[in-house]
Amino acid sequence: MLRSFARATALLAALALASPALAAPAAPAAPAEEKGANPSRIGIGIGLNTFNLLTLQAPGIAQPGADIYIPIDLGAFRLEPSLGLSRWDADNNGGKGTSFNLGCGLLLPLKAGKTVTLYAGPRLFLDFVSVTDYAGGVSSSDSGLDFVLAGVLGAEWYADPRFSIGAEARLSLVIASTLSDTGNTLRNGYTSFATSGVVFFRFYL
């Protein structure tokens, strides 16, 4: 587990160092700046997870849902903290799973136009997972912490200086913990790659 976490940390550092090299050295002004808005601004957004290929392969992880994002534009880059809560059926006996995730993205503009911005960068998520199982009429439960490190590529279209619609593709490294209770394994731990897509609606103050 520690070795996997070390690999994830190294990958995050590599993405953070590589992302500035991807950004254009003299990118045009962002759409909001061209309309006279302050380049440093904050907003709130909703991200709808449209698909997650790992979910199809491993149903014991959190299912796609909707997360809340807080875009914080700082001129040359964007910080975007996020949080989300999801629930799913863990088995056919009434078992339930719950996931509460906290994340943050470091997003750098690749190309900015009057109405469309392309960006790339890393996102890191901490996923607090809890599973309850009722197999055999006996209740078993456990909780753990999963790590998700994603490299993302996205586009944002400004329908208005204060409102945008976007889409984002992600390639993620998932490090999931083992969940068990008194010898009953509720979910085996694993390390895997996953792809996912997210649709965004962002409102700026």
MIDOSE-1310 file (N, C-alpha, C; in nm, 2 decimals, decimal comma, always signed):
residues 205
mlrs	+0,08/-0,12/+0,00/+0,00/+0,00/+0,00/+0,09/+0,13/+0,00; +0,20/+0,13/+0,09/+0,28/+0,24/+0,09/+0,36/+0,26/-0,04; +0,40/+0,15/-0,10/+0,46/+0,16/-0,23/+0,37/+0,22/-0,34; +0,24/+0,18/-0,34/+0,15/+0,23/-0,43/+0,12/+0,38/-0,41
fara	+0,12/+0,42/-0,28/+0,10/+0,56/-0,25/+0,22/+0,64/-0,29; +0,34/+0,58/-0,27/+0,46/+0,65/-0,32/+0,46/+0,68/-0,47; +0,41/+0,57/-0,54/+0,40/+0,58/-0,69/+0,30/+0,69/-0,73; +0,19/+0,70/-0,65/+0,09/+0,80/-0,68/+0,14/+0,94/-0,65
tall	+0,22/+0,96/-0,54/+0,28/+1,09/-0,51/+0,37/+1,13/-0,62; +0,46/+1,03/-0,66/+0,55/+1,07/-0,77/+0,48/+1,11/-0,90; +0,37/+1,04/-0,93/+0,30/+1,07/-1,05/+0,24/+1,21/-1,04; +0,18/+1,25/-0,92/+0,13/+1,38/-0,90/+0,23/+1,49/-0,92
aala	+0,36/+1,46/-0,86/+0,46/+1,56/-0,88/+0,50/+1,58/-1,03; +0,51/+1,47/-1,10/+0,54/+1,47/-1,24/+0,44/+1,55/-1,32; +0,31/+1,53/-1,29/+0,20/+1,60/-1,36/+0,21/+1,75/-1,33; +0,24/+1,78/-1,20/+0,24/+1,92/-1,16/+0,36/+1,99/-1,23
lasp	+0,47/+1,92/-1,25/+0,59/+1,98/-1,32/+0,57/+1,99/-1,47; +0,50/+1,89/-1,52/+0,48/+1,89/-1,67/+0,38/+1,98/-1,72; +0,28/+2,01/-1,63/+0,16/+2,09/-1,68/+0,20/+2,23/-1,72; +0,30/+2,30/-1,65/+0,33/+2,43/-1,70/+0,40/+2,43/-1,84
alaa	+0,47/+2,32/-1,87/+0,53/+2,31/-2,00/+0,43/+2,30/-2,11; +0,31/+2,24/-2,07/+0,21/+2,23/-2,17/+0,14/+2,36/-2,20; +0,14/+2,45/-2,11/+0,06/+2,57/-2,12/+0,14/+2,66/-2,23; +0,06/+2,74/-2,31/+0,12/+2,83/-2,41/+0,20/+2,94/-2,34
paap	+0,32/+2,97/-2,38/+0,40/+3,07/-2,32/+0,34/+3,21/-2,32; +0,25/+3,24/-2,41/+0,19/+3,37/-2,42/+0,05/+3,35/-2,46; -0,03/+3,29/-2,37/-0,17/+3,25/-2,40/-0,25/+3,38/-2,41; -0,35/+3,39/-2,50/-0,44/+3,50/-2,51/-0,52/+3,52/-2,38
aapa	-0,57/+3,64/-2,36/-0,65/+3,66/-2,24/-0,77/+3,57/-2,23; -0,80/+3,52/-2,11/-0,92/+3,43/-2,09/-1,04/+3,51/-2,13; -1,15/+3,43/-2,16/-1,28/+3,50/-2,20/-1,33/+3,60/-2,11; -1,32/+3,57/-1,98/-1,37/+3,67/-1,88/-1,29/+3,80/-1,88
eekg	-1,15/+3,78/-1,90/-1,07/+3,90/-1,90/-1,10/+3,99/-2,02; -1,13/+3,93/-2,13/-1,15/+4,01/-2,25/-1,28/+4,09/-2,24; -1,37/+4,05/-2,15/-1,49/+4,12/-2,13/-1,48/+4,22/-2,01; -1,36/+4,23/-1,96/-1,33/+4,33/-1,85/-1,35/+4,28/-1,71
anps	-1,36/+4,15/-1,69/-1,37/+4,10/-1,56/-1,24/+4,09/-1,49; -1,24/+4,07/-1,36/-1,11/+4,05/-1,29/-1,06/+3,92/-1,31; -0,93/+3,90/-1,35/-0,87/+3,77/-1,38/-0,87/+3,68/-1,26; -0,87/+3,74/-1,14/-0,87/+3,66/-1,02/-1,02/+3,66/-0,97
rigi	-1,08/+3,54/-0,97/-1,22/+3,53/-0,94/-1,25/+3,39/-0,88; -1,37/+3,38/-0,82/-1,41/+3,26/-0,76/-1,55/+3,22/-0,81; -1,59/+3,10/-0,81/-1,72/+3,06/-0,85/-1,76/+2,93/-0,78; -1,87/+2,87/-0,83/-1,92/+2,75/-0,78/-1,97/+2,67/-0,90
gigl	-1,95/+2,54/-0,90/-1,99/+2,46/-1,01/-2,04/+2,32/-0,97; -2,11/+2,25/-1,06/-2,15/+2,11/-1,04/-2,09/+2,03/-1,15; -2,03/+1,92/-1,11/-1,97/+1,82/-1,21/-2,05/+1,69/-1,21; -2,11/+1,66/-1,33/-2,18/+1,54/-1,34/-2,10/+1,43/-1,40
ntfn	-2,07/+1,32/-1,33/-1,99/+1,21/-1,38/-2,07/+1,13/-1,47; -2,04/+1,14/-1,60/-2,12/+1,07/-1,70/-2,09/+0,93/-1,72; -1,96/+0,89/-1,70/-1,92/+0,75/-1,71/-1,79/+0,73/-1,63; -1,77/+0,60/-1,59/-1,65/+0,56/-1,52/-1,63/+0,42/-1,55
lltl	-1,53/+0,39/-1,64/-1,50/+0,25/-1,68/-1,46/+0,16/-1,57; -1,40/+0,22/-1,46/-1,36/+0,13/-1,35/-1,48/+0,09/-1,27; -1,59/+0,17/-1,27/-1,71/+0,13/-1,20/-1,77/+0,01/-1,27; -1,76/+0,00/-1,40/-1,82/-0,11/-1,47/-1,74/-0,24/-1,44
qapg	-1,61/-0,23/-1,41/-1,53/-0,34/-1,39/-1,53/-0,38/-1,24; -1,54/-0,28/-1,15/-1,54/-0,31/-1,01/-1,65/-0,24/-0,94; -1,77/-0,31/-0,93/-1,89/-0,25/-0,88/-1,88/-0,21/-0,73; -1,78/-0,26/-0,66/-1,76/-0,22/-0,52/-1,71/-0,09/-0,49
iaqp	-1,69/+0,00/-0,60/-1,65/+0,13/-0,57/-1,76/+0,23/-0,59; -1,74/+0,36/-0,55/-1,85/+0,45/-0,56/-1,90/+0,47/-0,71; -2,03/+0,48/-0,72/-2,09/+0,50/-0,85/-2,09/+0,64/-0,90; -2,10/+0,67/-1,03/-2,10/+0,80/-1,08/-2,21/+0,89/-1,02
gadi	-2,18/+1,01/-0,99/-2,28/+1,10/-0,93/-2,25/+1,24/-0,96; -2,29/+1,33/-0,87/-2,26/+1,48/-0,90/-2,18/+1,53/-0,78; -2,08/+1,61/-0,81/-1,99/+1,67/-0,71/-2,00/+1,82/-0,72; -1,96/+1,89/-0,62/-1,96/+2,03/-0,61/-1,82/+2,08/-0,62
yipi	-1,79/+2,18/-0,71/-1,66/+2,23/-0,74/-1,65/+2,38/-0,71; -1,54/+2,43/-0,66/-1,52/+2,57/-0,63/-1,40/+2,62/-0,72; -1,43/+2,67/-0,84/-1,32/+2,72/-0,92/-1,26/+2,85/-0,87; -1,13/+2,85/-0,85/-1,06/+2,97/-0,80/-0,96/+3,01/-0,90
dlga	-0,99/+3,11/-0,99/-0,90/+3,15/-1,09/-0,79/+3,25/-1,03; -0,67/+3,22/-1,05/-0,56/+3,30/-1,00/-0,47/+3,36/-1,11; -0,53/+3,39/-1,23/-0,46/+3,44/-1,34/-0,39/+3,34/-1,43; -0,27/+3,29/-1,39/-0,20/+3,19/-1,47/-0,25/+3,05/-1,45
frle	-0,33/+3,02/-1,35/-0,37/+2,89/-1,33/-0,50/+2,89/-1,24; -0,56/+2,78/-1,23/-0,69/+2,76/-1,15/-0,67/+2,65/-1,04; -0,71/+2,68/-0,92/-0,73/+2,58/-0,82/-0,88/+2,55/-0,81; -0,91/+2,42/-0,80/-1,05/+2,38/-0,80/-1,08/+2,27/-0,70
pslg	-1,10/+2,31/-0,57/-1,14/+2,22/-0,47/-1,27/+2,16/-0,50; -1,30/+2,04/-0,45/-1,43/+1,97/-0,48/-1,47/+1,88/-0,36; -1,60/+1,85/-0,36/-1,65/+1,75/-0,26/-1,77/+1,69/-0,32; -1,79/+1,56/-0,28/-1,90/+1,49/-0,33/-1,94/+1,38/-0,23
lsrw	-2,07/+1,34/-0,24/-2,12/+1,23/-0,16/-2,20/+1,14/-0,25; -2,18/+1,01/-0,24/-2,26/+0,91/-0,32/-2,29/+0,79/-0,24; -2,39/+0,72/-0,28/-2,43/+0,59/-0,22/-2,46/+0,49/-0,33; -2,45/+0,37/-0,30/-2,48/+0,26/-0,39/-2,51/+0,13/-0,32
dadn	-2,57/+0,04/-0,39/-2,60/-0,10/-0,34/-2,47/-0,18/-0,35; -2,43/-0,23/-0,23/-2,30/-0,31/-0,22/-2,32/-0,45/-0,26; -2,44/-0,51/-0,24/-2,47/-0,65/-0,28/-2,61/-0,67/-0,30; -2,66/-0,79/-0,31/-2,80/-0,82/-0,34/-2,88/-0,85/-0,21
nggk	-2,81/-0,83/-0,09/-2,88/-0,86/+0,03/-2,91/-0,73/+0,11; -2,92/-0,62/+0,04/-2,95/-0,50/+0,11/-2,83/-0,42/+0,16; -2,71/-0,47/+0,12/-2,59/-0,40/+0,16/-2,58/-0,26/+0,10; -2,52/-0,17/+0,17/-2,50/-0,03/+0,12/-2,36/+0,02/+0,12
gtsf	-2,33/+0,10/+0,03/-2,19/+0,17/+0,03/-2,21/+0,32/+0,03; -2,12/+0,39/+0,10/-2,12/+0,53/+0,10/-1,98/+0,59/+0,07; -1,97/+0,69/-0,01/-1,84/+0,75/-0,04/-1,85/+0,90/-0,02; -1,76/+0,96/+0,05/-1,75/+1,10/+0,07/-1,61/+1,14/+0,02
nlgc	-1,60/+1,22/-0,09/-1,47/+1,25/-0,14/-1,44/+1,40/-0,14; -1,31/+1,42/-0,11/-1,25/+1,56/-0,11/-1,14/+1,56/-0,22; -1,15/+1,66/-0,30/-1,05/+1,67/-0,40/-1,00/+1,81/-0,43; -0,89/+1,82/-0,51/-0,84/+1,95/-0,55/-0,77/+1,94/-0,69
glll	-0,79/+2,03/-0,78/-0,73/+2,03/-0,91/-0,64/+2,15/-0,93; -0,53/+2,13/-1,00/-0,44/+2,24/-1,04/-0,45/+2,24/-1,19; -0,53/+2,34/-1,25/-0,56/+2,34/-1,39/-0,49/+2,46/-1,46; -0,43/+2,43/-1,57/-0,35/+2,53/-1,64/-0,41/+2,55/-1,78
plka	-0,43/+2,67/-1,83/-0,49/+2,69/-1,96/-0,39/+2,65/-2,07; -0,44/+2,58/-2,17/-0,36/+2,54/-2,29/-0,39/+2,64/-2,40; -0,51/+2,68/-2,41/-0,55/+2,78/-2,52/-0,68/+2,85/-2,47; -0,68/+2,98/-2,49/-0,79/+3,06/-2,45/-0,84/+3,15/-2,56
gktv	-0,97/+3,15/-2,59/-1,03/+3,23/-2,69/-1,13/+3,32/-2,63; -1,21/+3,38/-2,72/-1,32/+3,47/-2,67/-1,42/+3,40/-2,59; -1,46/+3,27/-2,63/-1,56/+3,20/-2,56/-1,53/+3,06/-2,52; -1,41/+3,01/-2,56/-1,37/+2,87/-2,53/-1,23/+2,87/-2,47
tlya	-1,21/+2,79/-2,36/-1,08/+2,77/-2,30/-1,05/+2,62/-2,29; -0,93/+2,58/-2,33/-0,89/+2,45/-2,31/-0,79/+2,44/-2,19; -0,79/+2,34/-2,11/-0,71/+2,33/-1,99/-0,66/+2,19/-1,97; -0,56/+2,17/-1,89/-0,51/+2,04/-1,85/-0,44/+2,05/-1,71
gprl	-0,43/+1,94/-1,65/-0,36/+1,94/-1,52/-0,39/+1,82/-1,43; -0,34/+1,81/-1,31/-0,37/+1,70/-1,22/-0,49/+1,73/-1,12; -0,56/+1,63/-1,08/-0,65/+1,63/-0,98/-0,62/+1,52/-0,88; -0,63/+1,55/-0,75/-0,61/+1,45/-0,65/-0,74/+1,44/-0,56
fldf	-0,79/+1,32/-0,54/-0,91/+1,29/-0,46/-0,88/+1,20/-0,34; -0,93/+1,23/-0,23/-0,93/+1,15/-0,11/-1,07/+1,10/-0,09; -1,09/+0,97/-0,10/-1,23/+0,91/-0,10/-1,25/+0,83/+0,03; -1,33/+0,88/+0,12/-1,36/+0,81/+0,24/-1,48/+0,71/+0,22
vsvt	-1,45/+0,58/+0,21/-1,55/+0,49/+0,17/-1,60/+0,40/+0,29; -1,73/+0,37/+0,30/-1,78/+0,29/+0,41/-1,88/+0,19/+0,34; -1,87/+0,06/+0,38/-1,96/-0,04/+0,32/-2,02/-0,12/+0,44; -2,15/-0,15/+0,42/-2,22/-0,24/+0,52/-2,28/-0,35/+0,44
dyag	-2,26/-0,48/+0,49/-2,30/-0,60/+0,42/-2,39/-0,68/+0,51; -2,50/-0,74/+0,46/-2,59/-0,82/+0,53/-2,59/-0,97/+0,49; -2,48/-1,01/+0,43/-2,48/-1,15/+0,38/-2,50/-1,25/+0,50; -2,58/-1,35/+0,47/-2,61/-1,45/+0,58/-2,69/-1,40/+0,69
gvss	-2,75/-1,29/+0,68/-2,83/-1,23/+0,79/-2,75/-1,17/+0,90; -2,62/-1,15/+0,87/-2,53/-1,09/+0,97/-2,48/-0,96/+0,92; -2,48/-0,86/+1,00/-2,44/-0,72/+0,95/-2,29/-0,71/+0,97; -2,22/-0,68/+0,86/-2,07/-0,65/+0,87/-2,05/-0,51/+0,80
sdsg	-1,95/-0,44/+0,86/-1,93/-0,31/+0,80/-1,78/-0,27/+0,83; -1,73/-0,18/+0,74/-1,59/-0,13/+0,76/-1,58/-0,01/+0,67; -1,48/+0,07/+0,70/-1,46/+0,19/+0,62/-1,31/+0,21/+0,60; -1,27/+0,28/+0,49/-1,14/+0,30/+0,45/-1,12/+0,42/+0,37
ldfv	-0,99/+0,45/+0,33/-0,96/+0,57/+0,26/-0,90/+0,53/+0,12; -0,95/+0,57/+0,01/-0,90/+0,55/-0,12/-0,84/+0,67/-0,17; -0,74/+0,66/-0,26/-0,67/+0,77/-0,33/-0,69/+0,76/-0,48; -0,73/+0,87/-0,54/-0,74/+0,88/-0,68/-0,66/+1,00/-0,73
lagv	-0,57/+0,97/-0,82/-0,48/+1,07/-0,89/-0,52/+1,07/-1,03; -0,56/+1,18/-1,09/-0,61/+1,19/-1,22/-0,54/+1,30/-1,30; -0,50/+1,27/-1,43/-0,46/+1,36/-1,52/-0,58/+1,40/-1,61; -0,61/+1,53/-1,63/-0,73/+1,57/-1,69/-0,71/+1,66/-1,81
lgae	-0,80/+1,65/-1,91/-0,80/+1,74/-2,02/-0,94/+1,79/-2,04; -0,96/+1,92/-2,04/-1,10/+1,97/-2,05/-1,12/+2,10/-2,13; -1,24/+2,13/-2,16/-1,28/+2,25/-2,24/-1,39/+2,32/-2,17; -1,39/+2,45/-2,17/-1,50/+2,53/-2,10/-1,55/+2,63/-2,20
wyad	-1,68/+2,63/-2,22/-1,74/+2,73/-2,32/-1,82/+2,83/-2,23; -1,79/+2,96/-2,25/-1,86/+3,06/-2,18/-1,98/+3,11/-2,25; -2,10/+3,07/-2,21/-2,22/+3,12/-2,26/-2,25/+3,26/-2,22; -2,18/+3,30/-2,11/-2,19/+3,43/-2,05/-2,07/+3,45/-1,96
prfs	-2,02/+3,58/-1,94/-1,90/+3,59/-1,86/-1,91/+3,53/-1,72; -2,03/+3,51/-1,67/-2,05/+3,45/-1,54/-2,10/+3,30/-1,54; -2,12/+3,25/-1,66/-2,17/+3,11/-1,67/-2,10/+3,03/-1,78; -2,06/+2,91/-1,75/-1,99/+2,83/-1,85/-2,04/+2,68/-1,84
igae	-2,03/+2,62/-1,96/-2,06/+2,47/-1,97/-1,93/+2,41/-2,02; -1,89/+2,30/-1,95/-1,76/+2,23/-1,99/-1,77/+2,08/-1,99; -1,67/+2,02/-2,04/-1,65/+1,88/-2,04/-1,51/+1,84/-2,01; -1,49/+1,73/-1,94/-1,35/+1,69/-1,90/-1,33/+1,54/-1,91
arls	-1,22/+1,50/-1,97/-1,18/+1,36/-1,97/-1,07/+1,34/-1,87; -1,08/+1,22/-1,80/-0,98/+1,19/-1,70/-0,92/+1,05/-1,72; -0,79/+1,04/-1,69/-0,72/+0,91/-1,68/-0,67/+0,91/-1,53; -0,72/+0,81/-1,46/-0,70/+0,81/-1,31/-0,62/+0,69/-1,27
lvia	-0,54/+0,70/-1,16/-0,48/+0,59/-1,09/-0,55/+0,58/-0,96; -0,62/+0,47/-0,94/-0,70/+0,44/-0,82/-0,63/+0,35/-0,73; -0,61/+0,39/-0,60/-0,55/+0,30/-0,50/-0,66/+0,28/-0,39; -0,72/+0,16/-0,39/-0,84/+0,13/-0,30/-0,79/+0,04/-0,19
stls	-0,84/+0,07/-0,07/-0,81/+0,00/+0,05/-0,90/-0,13/+0,06; -0,85/-0,23/+0,14/-0,93/-0,35/+0,17/-1,02/-0,32/+0,28; -1,15/-0,36/+0,26/-1,25/-0,34/+0,36/-1,29/-0,48/+0,42; -1,29/-0,50/+0,55/-1,32/-0,63/+0,60/-1,37/-0,61/+0,75
dtgn	-1,45/-0,71/+0,80/-1,50/-0,71/+0,93/-1,50/-0,85/+0,99; -1,42/-0,87/+1,09/-1,41/-1,00/+1,16/-1,39/-1,12/+1,06; -1,29/-1,10/+0,97/-1,26/-1,20/+0,87/-1,34/-1,20/+0,75; -1,45/-1,13/+0,74/-1,54/-1,12/+0,63/-1,49/-1,01/+0,54
tlrn	-1,44/-1,04/+0,42/-1,39/-0,94/+0,33/-1,51/-0,88/+0,25; -1,52/-0,75/+0,27/-1,63/-0,68/+0,21/-1,59/-0,62/+0,07; -1,46/-0,59/+0,06/-1,40/-0,55/-0,07/-1,25/-0,57/-0,06; -1,20/-0,63/-0,17/-1,05/-0,65/-0,18/-0,99/-0,52/-0,22
gyts	-0,87/-0,49/-0,16/-0,80/-0,37/-0,21/-0,74/-0,39/-0,35; -0,72/-0,29/-0,42/-0,66/-0,30/-0,55/-0,60/-0,16/-0,60; -0,51/-0,17/-0,70/-0,46/-0,05/-0,76/-0,49/-0,07/-0,91; -0,55/+0,03/-0,97/-0,60/+0,02/-1,11/-0,60/+0,15/-1,18
fats	-0,60/+0,15/-1,31/-0,62/+0,27/-1,39/-0,77/+0,28/-1,43; -0,82/+0,40/-1,45/-0,96/+0,41/-1,49/-0,97/+0,53/-1,58; -1,07/+0,53/-1,67/-1,10/+0,65/-1,74/-1,24/+0,70/-1,71; -1,27/+0,83/-1,71/-1,40/+0,88/-1,68/-1,42/+1,01/-1,75
gvvf	-1,55/+1,05/-1,76/-1,59/+1,18/-1,82/-1,68/+1,26/-1,73; -1,66/+1,39/-1,73/-1,74/+1,48/-1,64/-1,79/+1,59/-1,72; -1,92/+1,63/-1,70/-1,98/+1,75/-1,76/-1,99/+1,85/-1,65; -1,95/+1,98/-1,68/-1,95/+2,08/-1,58/-2,05/+2,20/-1,61
frfy	-2,10/+2,25/-1,51/-2,18/+2,38/-1,51/-2,12/+2,47/-1,40; -2,06/+2,58/-1,44/-1,99/+2,67/-1,35/-2,05/+2,81/-1,35; -2,07/+2,86/-1,23/-2,12/+3,00/-1,21/-2,01/+3,08/-1,14; -1,98/+3,20/-1,20/-1,88/+3,28/-1,14/-1,94/+3,41/-1,07
l	-1,87/+3,45/-0,96/-1,92/+3,56/-0,89/-1,86/+3,69/-0,94
